[in-house]
Amino acid sequence: MTATRAPALRVAFAGTPEFAACALEAILAAGYAVPLVLTQPDRPAGRGMKLTPSAVKQLALTRGIAVDQPDKLRTDEQRARLAECAPDVLVVAAYGLILPKAVLALPRLGCLNIHASLLPRWRGAAPIHRAIEAGDAETGITIMQMDEGLDTGAMLLKRATPILPGDTTATLHDRLAALGGECIVDALAALQRGELVATPQPAEGVTYAAKIGRAEASIDWTRPAAAIERAMRAFDPFPGMASSLRDTVLKCWSAEVVPGQGEPGTVLAAGDEGITVACGRDALRCTVLQRPGSKRLPAGEFLRGFPVSVGERFTAAA
């Protein structure tokens, strides 16, 4: 019986959050040699604000892979460890640092990026959030040959997945993370065979996924109910959509569009099935809510601890 030949490519990896860790796991499972992992410096996290390693660093350490955590990659010194490991290719996934031209030129086969959208739609920092918020029917993964632009490089491989009616950023993130791992393994195999074809991105259809800001999290009840409902799913788990009632900021995590009219923000009904609030068009029945210091609760349970009356009015979150 002939032994299975291990992949010959030396793959350096740059990434930080769980999305990237899924890709690194897939690359390692496929048998690729990963001589070095680049990830962001440890950051304060949790109630104690203790310095915490990234998901990628934690995975790399458990696998005995060397880790480098430069805060930038502008100087020869900051790039030294990457240059020393002489990778054939650098795979990048949600790294969080801009790669200068000198880094892009280091690997002999260049740098491949795992991007969570169907480019050229949703270039930028928050493609998963923005796809849900916009009501897109589908999204996906694009493996891209990196250049000096913002997600402007040639496309090497694309795979789509539908956005389901109940998808939040959390659920869609997990599906795309798994799909990203599959795609990068397939792309590396094709690269090794010399079969990876680069297709320039079209000029038509370019959109930008701006970073999510906390200011966007305040519910504007004058908007159509459908738009607010999409934003609730897009901003779950962070930052969560919020509105004020009786000087208390409440978060609404889940809702459904229902018929109804009234002054935007006015409570039309409140019961175990939800709190129905008038919007600029139609109404929203909020079914999962949260008040400060508490956890997410179904509407009926929430109302037992925080009664809400018909006619009360939600206002912008303070």
C-alpha positions in Angstrom: 0.0 0.0 0.0 1.4 3.4 -1.0 1.7 5.9 1.8 -0.2 9.1 1.5 2.1 12.0 0.6 1.9 15.0 2.9 1.3 18.4 1.2 4.6 20.0 0.3 3.7 23.7 0.8 5.0 25.6 3.8 2.0 27.7 4.9 2.5 30.6 7.3 -0.8 31.9 8.8 -2.0 35.3 9.9 -5.3 35.6 11.8 -6.8 36.5 15.2 -10.4 35.6 16.1 -12.4 32.3 16.0 -13.2 32.7 12.3 -9.4 32.5 11.6 -8.9 29.7 14.1 -11.3 27.5 12.1 -9.3 28.1 9.0 -6.0 27.3 10.7 -7.6 24.1 12.1 -8.6 23.0 8.6 -5.1 23.7 7.2 -3.5 21.7 9.9 -6.0 18.8 9.5 -5.1 18.7 5.8 -1.5 18.0 6.7 0.2 21.3 5.7 3.3 22.3 7.5 2.7 25.6 9.3 6.1 27.0 10.5 4.7 30.3 11.9 1.5 31.9 13.0 1.1 35.7 13.2 -1.7 37.0 15.4 -2.6 40.3 17.2 -1.0 41.0 20.6 -2.9 39.7 23.7 -5.7 42.1 24.6 -7.5 42.7 27.9 -10.8 40.8 28.1 -13.5 39.7 30.6 -14.6 41.4 33.8 -11.1 41.4 35.2 -9.7 42.8 31.9 -7.0 40.1 32.0 -4.6 39.9 29.0 -6.0 37.2 26.9 -4.5 35.4 23.9 -6.4 35.3 20.6 -8.2 32.2 19.5 -5.6 31.7 16.8 -2.7 31.9 19.4 -4.4 29.5 21.7 -4.8 26.9 18.9 -1.2 27.4 17.7 0.2 26.9 21.2 -1.7 23.7 21.6 -0.2 22.4 18.4 3.3 23.5 19.2 3.5 26.1 16.4 5.7 29.2 16.7 3.7 32.4 17.3 4.7 36.0 16.5 2.7 39.0 17.7 4.0 42.2 16.2 1.8 45.3 16.7 2.7 46.4 13.1 4.6 44.9 10.1 6.2 48.1 8.9 9.9 47.4 9.7 12.4 44.7 8.8 12.6 43.9 12.5 8.8 43.4 12.8 8.9 41.2 9.7 12.0 39.2 10.6 10.4 36.0 11.9 8.1 35.8 8.9 11.0 36.2 6.5 13.2 33.7 8.4 10.5 30.9 8.2 10.5 31.3 4.3 6.9 30.2 3.7 5.7 29.3 0.2 2.4 31.1 0.9 0.9 33.2 3.7 -2.8 32.6 4.4 -4.6 35.6 6.0 -8.0 35.5 7.8 -9.3 38.3 9.9 -5.8 39.3 11.0 -6.5 42.9 11.9 -3.3 44.4 10.6 -2.6 45.9 7.2 0.0 44.0 5.2 2.5 46.3 3.6 4.0 45.6 0.1 7.1 44.1 1.7 5.0 41.4 3.5 3.0 40.7 0.4 6.2 40.0 -1.5 7.8 37.7 1.1 6.1 34.3 0.2 7.1 33.0 -3.2 3.4 32.2 -4.0 2.0 35.4 -2.4 -0.6 35.9 0.2 -4.1 34.4 0.1 -7.0 36.0 2.0 -10.1 34.2 3.3 -12.9 36.9 3.0 -16.4 36.3 4.3 -18.4 37.7 1.3 -18.9 37.1 -2.4 -16.5 39.8 -3.6 -16.7 42.5 -4.9 -19.8 42.8 -2.6 -18.9 43.8 1.0 -15.3 44.6 0.9 -14.1 45.8 4.3 -14.4 45.1 8.0 -17.9 43.7 8.7 -19.1 41.7 5.7 -21.2 39.3 7.7 -23.1 42.0 9.6 -23.7 44.1 6.5 -25.0 41.2 4.4 -27.7 40.4 6.9 -28.5 44.1 7.5 -29.0 44.7 3.8 -31.3 41.7 3.4 -29.0 39.8 1.0 -30.3 36.4 0.0 -26.8 34.8 0.0 -23.3 35.4 0.9 -20.2 33.2 0.9 -16.4 32.9 1.0 -14.0 34.4 -1.5 -10.3 33.2 -1.5 -8.4 36.2 -2.8 -4.9 36.9 -3.9 -3.9 39.9 -1.7 -2.7 43.2 -3.1 -2.2 46.6 -1.5 -5.9 47.6 -1.8 -8.8 47.0 0.6 -10.0 43.6 -0.5 -9.4 44.4 -4.1 -7.2 41.5 -5.2 -8.0 38.9 -7.8 -10.5 36.2 -6.9 -9.2 32.6 -6.8 -12.1 30.6 -5.5 -15.7 31.5 -4.5 -18.4 29.5 -2.7 -21.9 30.8 -1.8 -24.2 29.9 1.1 -27.8 31.2 1.6 -28.7 33.6 4.4 -31.5 32.0 6.2 -34.5 34.0 7.6 -33.4 33.5 11.2 -29.7 33.9 10.7 -27.8 36.2 13.1 -24.3 37.3 12.7 -23.4 34.6 15.2 -25.0 31.7 13.3 -23.9 32.9 9.9 -20.3 33.5 11.2 -20.1 29.9 12.3 -21.2 28.5 8.9 -18.9 30.8 7.0 -16.0 29.9 9.3 -16.4 26.3 8.5 -16.9 27.1 4.8 -13.7 29.2 4.8 -11.7 26.3 6.2 -13.0 24.1 3.4 -12.3 26.7 0.7 -8.7 27.5 1.8 -7.8 23.8 1.9 -9.2 23.4 -1.6 -7.4 26.5 -2.8 -4.0 25.4 -1.4 -4.4 22.0 -3.1 -5.1 23.7 -6.4 -2.2 26.1 -5.8 0.1 23.2 -5.3 -1.1 21.6 -8.5 -0.7 24.8 -10.4 -4.4 25.0 -11.1 -5.5 28.0 -9.2 -6.8 30.6 -11.7 -6.9 34.3 -10.7 -10.0 36.3 -11.9 -9.9 40.1 -11.5 -12.8 41.5 -9.5 -15.4 43.3 -11.6 -15.8 47.0 -11.3 -19.6 46.6 -11.0 -21.2 45.6 -7.7 -18.6 47.0 -5.3 -19.9 47.7 -1.8 -18.1 48.4 1.4 -18.9 46.9 4.8 -18.0 49.6 7.3 -17.0 48.6 10.8 -19.9 48.3 13.2 -20.2 51.3 15.6 -22.1 51.4 18.9 -24.0 54.4 17.6 -25.8 52.2 15.2 -27.2 50.1 18.0 -30.0 52.5 19.0 -33.3 51.5 17.4 -34.9 54.1 15.2 -38.5 53.1 15.3 -39.3 55.4 12.3 -37.7 52.9 10.1 -39.6 50.0 8.5 -40.1 47.1 10.8 -38.4 44.7 8.4 -35.2 46.9 8.4 -35.1 47.0 12.2 -35.6 43.2 12.4 -32.6 42.7 10.0 -30.5 45.0 12.1 -31.3 43.1 15.2 -30.1 39.9 13.7 -27.1 41.6 12.1 -26.0 43.1 15.5 -26.3 39.9 17.4 -24.1 39.1 19.3 -22.5 42.6 19.2 -23.5 45.3 19.9 -27.2 44.4 20.2 -30.0 46.7 19.3 -31.3 48.8 22.1 -34.1 51.3 23.0 -35.1 53.3 26.1 -38.3 52.9 28.1 -38.8 54.7 31.4 -35.1 55.8 31.4 -34.0 52.1 31.2 -32.1 50.9 28.2 -33.5 47.6 27.0 -32.0 45.4 24.3 -34.2 43.5 21.9 -32.5 40.4 20.5 -35.3 38.8 18.5 -38.4 40.1 16.8 -40.9 39.4 14.0 -42.6 41.7 11.6 -46.4 41.9 12.2 -49.2 44.2 11.0 -49.7 47.3 13.1 -49.6 51.1 13.0 -49.2 54.0 15.4 -46.7 56.6 16.4 -43.3 55.0 15.9 -42.0 53.5 19.2 -45.5 53.2 20.8 -46.3 49.9 22.5 -49.4 48.3 20.7 -49.6 45.1 22.7 -47.7 43.3 25.5 -48.0 39.7 26.5 -46.4 36.3 26.6 -46.1 36.3 22.8 -44.1 39.5 22.8 -44.1 43.3 23.0 -45.5 44.8 19.8 -44.1 48.2 18.9 -45.2 50.5 16.1 -42.6 51.3 13.4 -42.4 53.6 10.4 -44.0 50.8 8.4 -45.7 47.8 10.1 -44.8 46.8 13.6 -42.3 44.6 15.4 -43.2 42.0 18.0 -40.2 41.8 20.2 -39.9 38.2 21.5 -36.5 38.1 23.3 -35.4 41.1 25.5 -32.8 42.0 28.1 -32.5 44.7 30.7 -29.3 45.9 32.3 -27.6 43.4 34.6 -29.9 40.6 33.5 -29.8 37.9 30.8 -31.8 37.5 27.6 -35.3 36.4 28.4 -38.4 35.4 26.4 -41.0 38.2 26.4 -43.4 36.6 28.9 -40.7 36.0 31.4 -39.2 39.5 30.8 -42.6 41.2 31.4 -43.0 39.5 34.8 -39.9 41.3 36.0 -40.4 44.5 33.9 -44.1 45.2 33.1 -44.8 47.2 30.0 -48.2 48.8 29.2 -49.9 49.5 26.0 -49.4 53.1 25.0 -46.0 53.5 26.5 -43.4 54.7 24.1 -39.8 53.5 23.4 -37.3 56.3 22.6 -33.7 56.3 21.4 -31.3 54.5 23.6 -29.5 56.9 25.9 
